[in-house]
Each structure stands twice: as C-alpha cells, then as structure tokens.
Amino acid sequence: MAIVIFAMFALGLWMVELNYYDRWYHDAPYIHKAVGMLLLFALIFRLIWRLTNSRPNLMGAAWEKFVALFVHRMHYLLLFTLTITGYLIPTAEGVGISVFGWFTVPASFSFTKEQADLIGVIHLYAAWSVIALAAAHAGAALKHHFIDKDITLLRMFGQTKSNKTPK
C-alpha cells in the first residue's frame, strides 16, 4: 500500500502541472481518481482487519510505544482524510468516479466551487502530511534497525513476529 501511496503522491503533483495539450491531461486524473477509490476500499478493509485481528506487542520504552501508536493512528486519520477528500473533489458537481470501467462510485454530495476548492486544499495538505509522516516513520524504523539494532524493521516487513532481539 505504501508504494501505491507514494506513486499517487507523485502522480498528483505531476498531473496538476499538465496543460490541456499534454498527452496525459485526461488520463492522469482518471488514473489518480480510480486508484484513489481502490485505496479507499483497501484502507477500509485494512482498518476492519486491524480492529478484528491481534498484532504483535509494541517494543521499546513507554514513550516509543506512545509515539508508535500515535503515528499509526495519524496514518489512518490522514489516509482516510486524503481518500475521502479525493472522492469529494471530483464528485462535487454530482458526477461519479469510474474505477477503470469496472464500476462507478456515485457522487453523494454537491458542493459550491468555494467548498470544492477548500476540499482540494485539505486534500493537498493531507497528502503532504501523509508523506511527511511516512518519512518520519521510515526514519524511526531505520533508527531502530541501525542504531538500536533491534528487530522493529524486520517485524514491519513480516520477517518475524518475535519481540526478542537476537544477540
């Protein structure tokens, strides 16, 4: 999911710079919206999975556990904000989002141009916040791996479920 989120961020930054005569002017937003809807569905599934399945205990000092839990919750909050605002922007005029021709997510709300613009600003800030938080998360994982020499990074990649760092 992380790779798709970074790719969507790059696509979003690139597509807003396109002009009408660019080859990707229509296709890039279509792909961005369709993948965004798939991400929303995957995120809903992932949250349900997270709430109904156990996870390994957090490692580290109390403050590290607090920060880890906070970061995970912020990831969910920001990703839901990002995908929901991503849905609201193109559907503001009452037109649904086609997901690669497989199905259409109908528009549920109508907004004024000013409201749609505000939703766009929220979407932009949420996107940058997701990337910043992901960078901090990656930095913390690398700190655990290379400085603390514990197994946090291995656990993130599913290489171990243990809480014990090998000697």
C-alpha positions, 0 to 999 in steps of 0.5 A: 500500500505504501508504494501505491501511496507514494506513486499517487503522491507523485502522480498528483503533483505531476498531473496538476502541472499538465496543460490541456495539450499534454498527452496525459491531461485526461488520463492522469486524473482518471488514473489518480481518481480510480486508484484513489477509490481502490485505496479507499476500499483497501484502507477500509478493509485494512482498518476492519482487519486491524480492529478484528485481528491481534498484532504483535506487542509494541517494543521499546520504552513507554514513550516509543510505544506512545509515539508508535501508536500515535503515528499509526493512528495519524496514518489512518486519520490522514489516509482516510482524510486524503481518500475521502477528500479525493472522492469529494473533489471530483464528485462535487458537481454530482458526477461519479468516479469510474474505477477503470470501467469496472464500476462507478462510485456515485457522487453523494454530495454537491458542493459550491466551487468555494467548498470544492476548492477548500476540499482540494486544499485539505486534500493537498495538505493531507497528502503532504502530511501523509508523506511527511509522516511516512518519512518520519516513520521510515526514519524511526524504523531505520533508527531502530534497525541501525542504531538500536539494532533491534528487530522493529524493521524486520517485524514491519516487513513480516520477517518475524513476529518475535519481540526478542532481539537476537544477540 
